Amino acid sequence: MSTDPSPHDGADVVIAGGGPNGLMLACELSLAGVRPVVLERLTGRAEENRANGLVGQVVQVLDRRGLHERLTGSAQPPRPVPGFVFGALPLDLSAVEDNPLYTLGVPQRRVEQALEERATELGAEIRRGHELTGLSQDAQGVTAEIAGPGGPYRLRARYLVGADGGRSLTRKLSGIGFPGVTRDDTVSRSAHVSVPESLIDPATGGLDVPGYGVVPPFMHHRTEHGLIAYGPFPGRTPILTTMEWGGAGESEPAPMSLDELRKSVRRVLGVDLPFGPPEGEGPHLLRLLTGGNTRLADRFRAGRVLLVGDAAHVHSAIGGPGLNLGLQDTVNLGWKLAAVVRGQASEELLDTYESERRPAAERVVMHTQAQSALIAPGAETTALRELFAELLREPGNARHIAATMAGSDLRYDMGGADAHPLTGRFAPDLVIEADGGPVRLAELARTARPLLLDFTGDAAAAKEASGRHDRVHVVTGRCSGGSHGVSALLVRPDGYVAWASSAPEPDEAELGSLRAALTRWFGPAA
Ligand SMILES: Cc1cc2nc3c(=O)[nH]c(=O)nc-3n(C[C@H](O)[C@H](O)[C@H](O)COP(=O)(O)OP(=O)(O)OC[C@H]3O[C@@H](n4cnc5c(N)ncnc54)[C@H](O)[C@@H]3O)c2cc1C
């Protein structure tokens, strides 16, 4: 076995897996000035059709890296959605104040393409056709064993991050357990289809099924026999999905056929739905999934090895929480790992990755399991749904569910004495009147540097950043509208508020807690 055959003699960080989370981490590390190498065993982008879109705070996170604009082709900031779905129940958010739920209807393949382009622009090295096969670590670093196109080789790095999906070899090789539950009593079938125009319900855009009634679009629709979902995504081939329980549906030999899906629709709705094969260019989806896993890694870090995304947690895809969780893992870890690699922080900073992100994963496990319970068959479930639907009609409850799905209900422990209501929360997208005109916080965040925003008259908070101008971007000005009553705030690169004040002139105690927050998160002044 040779050592690294590349022109480099090693890497700061090796990322195993070039899926969305590995690629996003590569972007974050590169922005923070460290050199990642991404190992991806596939030679081309995965053909598999997974996420149809992103749901939650991640949409705002992408805006804070300029990726929302790249994916939508528009500089318009993201806006919350007026309604969504929870456990196949409609979630009306039109009357919800400060609605926290954002969505982005872009398929996973496009997200991965945009992330790969961005990572490459930022100088990350992506090695396709290179598979991690083994690893060992010592006090100085990690040695990755790799099967590459030219044969096996080794690569040294300071740290290795497993972004290698739910079956993560990194996790297994690091002796990290993956406890949880596996269920095998569900069968889900999905396919791209074409639907005759005469079946489209003009009022909703859903399906007007003869002999049954309307199946609304973009919603899991539950009957006593299973679930059906119709997704007529604009500009894309419509997707039809069914889900049945109790090992239902004499699965035919793989690959699944459209006829098998037709039979499943008939069992769920009790009538035939005359759909046809998909039109237009493929690849076309034809997927049968049996059962599912809900599992959480028992540690997110073993020494110099860390896990992100599906390698750390798997759960039902209901409500589309996967990329919201995984991409925010990477944005939480990226700047911390970079600071440790650059020698600007101790390894203790890495402990906050797990203490902050494990609760996020636990919330997703909780709400996907709750949604799975709400869609199951049975009279008791029907009764539970009725009660739940009543509760969801109350805007306060709808907001609670929306914040849970968004992941915006989390408040990180920032460790200081500062009890400002924004501290520990994801920073709102304030508009700042600075020298160059109005600018959104999301635009200031694109370089992924910590931000110290000071709207006070004497810029007392800004002065505390002296000796850290290499690390902290200081902006003084005025906050125009929607200021959340804040006069100064320190925002970490992941968008979370590490310190905030509402005082027109922060006193010495507040400035002291700002100094402590600067040191805790970004190291001592030079
Ligand atoms: C049917 C389905 C529908 C979904 N719908 C949604 C949705 O609507 N919204 C949403 O947000 N999420 C959704 N998800 C979840 C989302 O797809 C995952 O959370 C996401 O793909 C996880 O990304 P990842 O980068 O962690 O892992 P993966 O996407 O699994 O990527 C891991 C990568 O690592 C590579 N790899 C593995 N082992 C090695 C190795 N040893 N060496 C090198 N490379 C390796 C793999 O080839 C792969 O490219 C869905 C998932 C499924 C299955």
PDBQT file of the ligand as one rigid body, heavy atoms in Angstrom, charges set to zero:
ROOT
HETATM    1  C1  LIG A 601     -36.750   8.074   0.299  1.00  0.00    +0.000 C 
HETATM    2  C2  LIG A 601     -36.098   9.217   1.003  1.00  0.00    +0.000 A 
HETATM    3  C3  LIG A 601     -36.705  10.460   0.929  1.00  0.00    +0.000 A 
HETATM    4  C4  LIG A 601     -36.124  11.541   1.596  1.00  0.00    +0.000 A 
HETATM    5  N1  LIG A 601     -36.727  12.753   1.519  1.00  0.00    +0.000 NA
HETATM    6  C5  LIG A 601     -36.160  13.819   2.140  1.00  0.00    +0.000 A 
HETATM    7  C6  LIG A 601     -36.718  15.114   2.017  1.00  0.00    +0.000 A 
HETATM    8  O1  LIG A 601     -37.734  15.325   1.340  1.00  0.00    +0.000 OA
HETATM    9  N2  LIG A 601     -36.088  16.150   2.643  1.00  0.00    +0.000 N 
HETATM   10  C7  LIG A 601     -34.936  15.963   3.357  1.00  0.00    +0.000 A 
HETATM   11  O2  LIG A 601     -34.397  16.926   3.895  1.00  0.00    +0.000 OA
HETATM   12  N3  LIG A 601     -34.375  14.745   3.480  1.00  0.00    +0.000 NA
HETATM   13  C8  LIG A 601     -34.941  13.679   2.881  1.00  0.00    +0.000 A 
HETATM   14  N4  LIG A 601     -34.362  12.457   2.982  1.00  0.00    +0.000 N 
HETATM   15  C9  LIG A 601     -33.137  12.311   3.801  1.00  0.00    +0.000 C 
HETATM   16  C10 LIG A 601     -31.874  12.722   3.029  1.00  0.00    +0.000 C 
HETATM   17  O3  LIG A 601     -31.873  12.117   1.765  1.00  0.00    +0.000 OA
HETATM   18  C11 LIG A 601     -30.653  12.290   3.838  1.00  0.00    +0.000 C 
HETATM   19  O4  LIG A 601     -30.774  12.839   5.135  1.00  0.00    +0.000 OA
HETATM   20  C12 LIG A 601     -29.356  12.750   3.178  1.00  0.00    +0.000 C 
HETATM   21  O5  LIG A 601     -29.109  12.092   1.964  1.00  0.00    +0.000 OA
HETATM   22  C13 LIG A 601     -28.180  12.461   4.121  1.00  0.00    +0.000 C 
HETATM   23  O6  LIG A 601     -27.023  12.978   3.531  1.00  0.00    +0.000 OA
HETATM   24  P1  LIG A 601     -25.576  12.430   3.949  1.00  0.00    +0.000 P 
HETATM   25  O7  LIG A 601     -24.617  13.245   3.166  1.00  0.00    +0.000 OA
HETATM   26  O8  LIG A 601     -25.478  12.388   5.424  1.00  0.00    +0.000 OA
HETATM   27  O9  LIG A 601     -25.578  10.909   3.486  1.00  0.00    +0.000 OA
HETATM   28  P2  LIG A 601     -25.774  10.296   2.031  1.00  0.00    +0.000 P 
HETATM   29  O10 LIG A 601     -26.662  11.140   1.204  1.00  0.00    +0.000 OA
HETATM   30  O11 LIG A 601     -26.154   8.869   2.254  1.00  0.00    +0.000 OA
HETATM   31  O12 LIG A 601     -24.333  10.379   1.397  1.00  0.00    +0.000 OA
HETATM   32  C14 LIG A 601     -23.294   9.555   1.850  1.00  0.00    +0.000 C 
HETATM   33  C15 LIG A 601     -22.245   9.493   0.756  1.00  0.00    +0.000 C 
HETATM   34  O13 LIG A 601     -21.135   8.753   1.244  1.00  0.00    +0.000 OA
HETATM   35  C16 LIG A 601     -20.672   7.879   0.249  1.00  0.00    +0.000 C 
HETATM   36  N5  LIG A 601     -19.968   6.781   0.934  1.00  0.00    +0.000 N 
HETATM   37  C17 LIG A 601     -20.508   5.827   1.723  1.00  0.00    +0.000 A 
HETATM   38  N6  LIG A 601     -19.545   5.024   2.222  1.00  0.00    +0.000 NA
HETATM   39  C18 LIG A 601     -18.363   5.506   1.754  1.00  0.00    +0.000 A 
HETATM   40  C19 LIG A 601     -17.006   5.132   1.931  1.00  0.00    +0.000 A 
HETATM   41  N7  LIG A 601     -16.674   4.075   2.702  1.00  0.00    +0.000 N 
HETATM   42  N8  LIG A 601     -16.040   5.852   1.311  1.00  0.00    +0.000 NA
HETATM   43  C20 LIG A 601     -16.371   6.927   0.522  1.00  0.00    +0.000 A 
HETATM   44  N9  LIG A 601     -17.636   7.312   0.314  1.00  0.00    +0.000 NA
HETATM   45  C21 LIG A 601     -18.628   6.626   0.938  1.00  0.00    +0.000 A 
HETATM   46  C22 LIG A 601     -21.930   7.459  -0.489  1.00  0.00    +0.000 C 
HETATM   47  O14 LIG A 601     -21.634   6.998  -1.805  1.00  0.00    +0.000 OA
HETATM   48  C23 LIG A 601     -22.732   8.750  -0.480  1.00  0.00    +0.000 C 
HETATM   49  O15 LIG A 601     -22.464   9.550  -1.613  1.00  0.00    +0.000 OA
HETATM   50  C24 LIG A 601     -34.920  11.357   2.337  1.00  0.00    +0.000 A 
HETATM   51  C25 LIG A 601     -34.316  10.095   2.382  1.00  0.00    +0.000 A 
HETATM   52  C26 LIG A 601     -34.896   9.037   1.724  1.00  0.00    +0.000 A 
HETATM   53  C27 LIG A 601     -34.217   7.694   1.787  1.00  0.00    +0.000 C 
ENDROOT
TORSDOF 0
